[in-house]
Amino acid sequence: MLAHGRTRLLTHKFLWRRQAHAVRAPLEDARWPGWELVVGIEVHAQIKSRRKLFSEALSSDLTTPPNTHVVPFDAAFPGTLPRLNPKCVELGVRTAIALNAEVQHRSAFDRKHYFYADLPSGYQITQQYAPIARNGCLALEREGISVRVKQVQLEQDTGKSTFLPRNRITAIDLNRAGMPLMEIVSEPDMRSPEEAGSYVRTLQALLRSVGSSDGNMEQGSLRCDVNVSVNRKGEPPGTRCEIKNLNSVKFMMVAIACEAFRQISLLERGLPVPQETRGFNEERAETYSLRSKEDAPDYRYMPDPNIPPLLIDSTFIDAIRQHMPELPDATRGRLLAQGLSQRDVEVLMDVDSGREVGFDGQLGHGAVAYFDDVARGRDPKVVVNWITHELLGQLAFRDETFKENPMSVAQMGDLIDLVQTGKVTGTSGKTILRHILTNRTADSPSKIADDLKLLAATDDGASLEKWCQEAIAALPEQADVVRRGNLKVVNKIMGHVMKTSRGTAKAQDVRAMLLKLLS
């Protein structure tokens, strides 16, 4: 078994060197002229399932009291046996299909041995040698490149250790022990920190779109291990170092740049770069050594004798493929085809990427679904303007996210119809929208407009003429300037009219009436 592991390790080393230069041409970077950066990423995404990967314990989050979602198997009690959660398999296959990967009809689980206080069994169950999927790819549209995905594997998470300095003890919480993970391993196809950041963001949006993970890096449900090496232009990649447990795209990009500078500094002084695992100090913006890089024999991989091979037939894969949710690229193309601008599409997609992801593949109702519902039977360009400029702007002003939006699809649709049919002005429409967000009322915009007396004036211009005459009387100096031919000043008089009418007068009608009275 050790020889088998060592053979695989040596093969992997040579593959890193050969494959890294097989796909990408050298990328010129002003930050390190004459040098080339090579980056590969291992993403650990927590599968959004109600239960753990091999036990009946409920999954947990940061609000769950410690050690309350633990069963004997999670704590490695003798005689307990694993039982694979089929929902995790389904979500793993969904992810593989979304990544254009080859779902393996036969995969198997291995034991990866190492000692952590929060790993009671002394090993992690993973799929090192026979993963659930291989040979995928992820396109980065803005960068115009495609990053190859070596494999997707299912594995279990460890528990959590928290050092309590006052008591000088380490507390162990096994709620997270056994939580289902997908490890998504890329090939070393990235050549800059920015490409790495784009890869993680694109993957994050993809996982959320298929409902397999919420991709929440702040809460630890998506973590990255980054492999970094540098080499002079035209030479093979250098020795790679792995930076562990990065849980922010911003800090990941900083860590890659810092590590690149560190390795270049060593090489320029004639010193070798040792292969090792490193951490990242966010405050000091530097990487630090954790341990020498483990090799496969150090983990003593062995097939898990308690878990039979996972056999997936084509019928199962095809059934999942037929019911796949819409992927981000397809959504983007569909929205652009409706006449939306690139900017509006990106705004909708960015907001939609933060939507809630339900358990076991249930998809949340995000900004794109909200737009689709409101735009049904209406002008998509008008709808997207109200959503992206008015609704999202007001939510941002209130420091609220889209999932806290109290305005229903029916309310937004009714509001747009009122404005488009001229029953209320655009200014009054914005007032109604703010009223709904502030009071969180379920009343229809039609009722609100009637209650607040915001319906557009329909008395054949009598009220409009009265408001304009009052404005001219209140602003005689400005009125004289307009009479002398300076039409720019009419806007100030218009503002007085709009204030008096509380937004119920249409701006173009106000302007026409003022010019008529002042001519």
Secondary structure by P-SEA (a helix, b strand, c coil): caaaaaaaaaaaaaaaaacccccccbbbbcccccbbbbbbbbbbbbbbccccccccbbbbcccccccccccccccccccbbbbbcaaaaaaaaaaaaaacbbbbcccbbbbbbbbbccccccccccccccccccbbbbbbccccbbbbbcbbbbbbbbbbbbbbccccbbbbbccccccbbbbbbbccccccaaaaaaaaaaaaaaaaaacccccccccccbbbbbbbbbbcccccccbbbbbcccccaaaaaaaaaaaaaaaaaaaaaccccccccccccccccccccccccccccccccccccccccccccaaaaaaaaaaccccaaaaaaaaaaacccaaaaaaaaaaaaaccccccccccccaaaaaaaaaccccaaaaaaaacccaaaaaaaaccccccccccaaaaaaaaaaaaaccccaaaaaaaaaaaaaccccccaaaaaaaaccccccccaaaaaaaaaaaaaacaaaaaaaaaccccaaaaaaaaaaaaacccccaaaaaaaaaaaac
